[in-house]
C-alpha cells in the first residue's frame, strides 16, 4: 500500500486541496500519494511561521542549530521514503 504524505505546518498534519499520485517509472505502480497545497494552505503556513518567528528568534544560535540538527536527523531517518517519493 502506498504511503500518504500530508502537509505539515502549524504543528499539525494537514489534508491538501488535492492529492497527487507518484508512480514508479518502471512499473507504473503508485509509490506514494502526496497532498498538494492550495492558496489557503500557503496563507495558513505563512501565518503559522510568522506566529512562531518571535519564539525562534529568542533562541540562542546554539538552540536554533540544535533544532535544525534535529530536523536533519529526521530527514536522514526517512531518506528511503524521500528517495521513493
Secondary structure as the mmCIF struct_conf table of DSSP 4:
data_model
#
loop_
_struct_conf.conf_type_id
_struct_conf.id
_struct_conf.beg_label_comp_id
_struct_conf.beg_label_asym_id
_struct_conf.beg_label_seq_id
_struct_conf.end_label_comp_id
_struct_conf.end_label_asym_id
_struct_conf.end_label_seq_id
STRN STRN1 UNK A 3 UNK A 5
STRN STRN2 UNK A 7 UNK A 9
TURN_TY1_P TURN_TY1_P1 UNK A 10 UNK A 11
STRN STRN3 UNK A 12 UNK A 14
BEND BEND1 UNK A 17 UNK A 17
STRN STRN4 UNK A 18 UNK A 23
TURN_TY1_P TURN_TY1_P2 UNK A 25 UNK A 27
STRN STRN5 UNK A 30 UNK A 36
HELX_RH_AL_P HELX_RH_AL_P1 UNK A 39 UNK A 58
BEND BEND2 UNK A 59 UNK A 59
HELX_RH_AL_P HELX_RH_AL_P2 UNK A 61 UNK A 77
TURN_TY1_P TURN_TY1_P3 UNK A 78 UNK A 78
HELX_RH_AL_P HELX_RH_AL_P3 UNK A 79 UNK A 84
#
